[in-house]
Amino acid sequence: MTIKKISSIVKLEDLGRIQLSKSFFMRDFLYSEIANWYGVPNFPDHPDIAIRTGTELCQQLLEPLQDKFGGIAIRSAYRSSNVNQLGNEKGHNCASNEKNYASHIIILIPKAMVQQRVLLFHHF
């Protein structure tokens, strides 16, 4: 499925339903507490790029991690530049858009399986 731009709720729902790998869907990456709290849309300007890079991330990194350590949960992954800017303005400790263009991924792995519980990756 090709999605050029999110221009309706139907397209946003379609984007969320895209399966990036055997265990992960695009909707797993779009959730943001900041976006929800302030009612700001949090979806990519270029969905096709997000789908392509999200698929690579899931297939090359997240699925192998999950196979090795068991179930993992995506807590935060994508944050639009608008949400990131708002987070900075409100003092929510967001990275600046200029430094990494709002590319945040936090993956939780069960504590019993690895010593370091939270892994942070900066390339989505």
HELIX and SHEET records of a PDB file:
HELIX    1   1 ILE A    9  GLY A   16  1                                   8    
HELIX    2   2 ARG A   27  LEU A   30  1                                   4    
HELIX    3   3 GLU A   33  TYR A   38  1                                   6    
HELIX    4   4 PRO A   47  LEU A   57  1                                  11    
HELIX    5   5 CYS A   58  LEU A   62  3                                   5    
HELIX    6   6 GLU A   63  PHE A   69  1                                   7    
HELIX    7   7 SER A   81  GLU A   89  1                                   9    
HELIX    8   8 ASN A   97  ASN A  100  1                                   4    
SHEET    1   A 3 ALA A  73  TYR A  78  0                                        
SHEET    2   A 3 SER A 103  LEU A 108 -1                                        
SHEET    3   A 3 VAL A 118  PHE A 121 -1                                        
END                                                                             
